[in-house]
C-alpha cells in the first residue's frame, strides 16, 4: 500500500513539474553587410535574449571558414537577460559574403545557424591616381 501511495504522489507531482530549459532568441538571424569597400570595418553583432527559464550557456561558436571570426559571450546568461555574439569578417577578400556561424548551447535548440551576407568591392579608382 505504501508503494502505491508513493507511486501516486510521484506521478502526480511529476506531471506538474516541467524541466527548466534555456531558449535563445535572436533579434535577427541574418546580417547583411550590404555592399562594402575592401578594408572596411568587418565587425557585426548578433543580439540575443535568453527567453527560457534556465541559464543559457553558449559552449562554442564556429564559422564556416577562417575568414570569419566569431566571439561568444563567456559565462551563463540568466533567463530574461540579453547578450551578443560578435562576428568579424575579413574585408580584404573581395567578392560575395555568404557565411554561416553555428552557435552551440544548452538551449532547447542546441545548434543554431546564423548567416552573414553581402559583398566586398574594390575601392573606386580616383581620376588623380591615373597618369
Phi, psi and omega in degrees: 000319179298321179295322180295317179294316178299317178298318180296318179295315179298317179296317181296309182288329179296326179287333183270350181256121176257144178292137177285144184214136173284151177217128182257125180236117181270145174296319175212144182258354176227131173247126179259114177291341186073208178260114182239159181272143178311133179087001179293169176296120183260010183270129175225162186228129172266125179260139179215164178229143172277101181266010178270193181240019176222156178301139179262128178239118177268112185274334181198152173224121184240152178250156179283352176201165181288351180281352180236123182244110178270153178231120183265159175288151177258144179083164182285152176251119184292157176305133180087348181274158179241159177203190183220158168239119182267138180233130177242119178259140179284100183279010173274359177261110181282136178134185182290149175252119176213089184232155178241136175245124181256124180257125180247125185210182176267015180290169179302327172254095191292337176235125181234130180262127174248154183234147167236140181223169177144198179208135175259126181244154174294151177295141179296142180281145180271146177296327181290334181286337180277127177219000000 
